Amino acid sequence: MLQQVMVDVGITQAKLAELSGVKQPSLSQMMHRRIDLSDEMLDRLLSCMGHRLEVTRRSVRVELDRSSERRWRLHERLALELSPESWQVWRPVIVENLNRFRGSTRGQPHLRNLDRWAALVAADDLRAIRQVMTSISIDSIQMREVSPLGGILAESKRQEVLSAVNR
């Protein structure tokens, strides 16, 4: 987009660098996608050429593989029951699961994610735990691969979720 606007208005990298205060080598790297160009920086550069950045927000359905979808739906269902009261009941089971997983889990990012779970549990950070349970970010998907929340959701509710996923 930046390069197209530069062509349209007839401005060189050197002139854009001079106008914007962005060093020319950095500008070149941005244009060749060697470094990330933030929305703020792009807007700054475009404004030097009489344009502005317009960001359109829209919802995009994320396609998860079958295992990730199942884990997400199970955690999503469990998140409905997460409260300060339920946390006090769940916490000992979760701590026990974490200790058990430490003996059998190998490799990264799994070990790092177990450490992150342990830190969230130790801090009783229910907001962050709920975020990991319900988010479809790559980070949360990977954390759920070593989730210590197994065995908490009642079997009938677990089967209900799995039946819905398999439809």
C-alpha positions, 0 to 999 in steps of 0.5 A: 500500500505504501509503495503504491501511494508513493508511486501515485503521488510521485515521491521517492523514499529519500523525500518521504524519509526527509518529510516524515523524519523516518530514516531512509534505511528503515523506510526501505526495510519497511517497504521490503517487509524486513521489519514490521510496519505498524498501523501508526507508522503507516498512517504517519507516512501516508499523512506526509503524502496527503493520505490516511490509513483507514482500518476496517474491522470485521469478524473472521471465523478462525478454523481450528483443527479438530483437536484444538476445536475440542480443547477450546470448546471444553475449556469454553464450557468450563469457563462458564463455571469458573468463579472465585468459589469454584476456583477454590474447589478446582485449585487443588486438582489443578495443582496436582495435575500440574505436578503430574504433568511436569514429570511427563511433559517434554519439549517446548513450548509445552514446558514453558506453557506449564510454567505459565499455567503454574504462575497463573494458578499461583497468582490466582489470576482468574481473569488471565486463566479465563482468557487462556481458556476462551481465546483462540490466539496461537498462544492460548491454543498452545497453552491448552495443549498442556492444560491442567484443567482436566478432570474438572468438568463433569463427564456428562457436560464433557460428553455434551460438548464433544457431541456438539463438536462432532456434529 
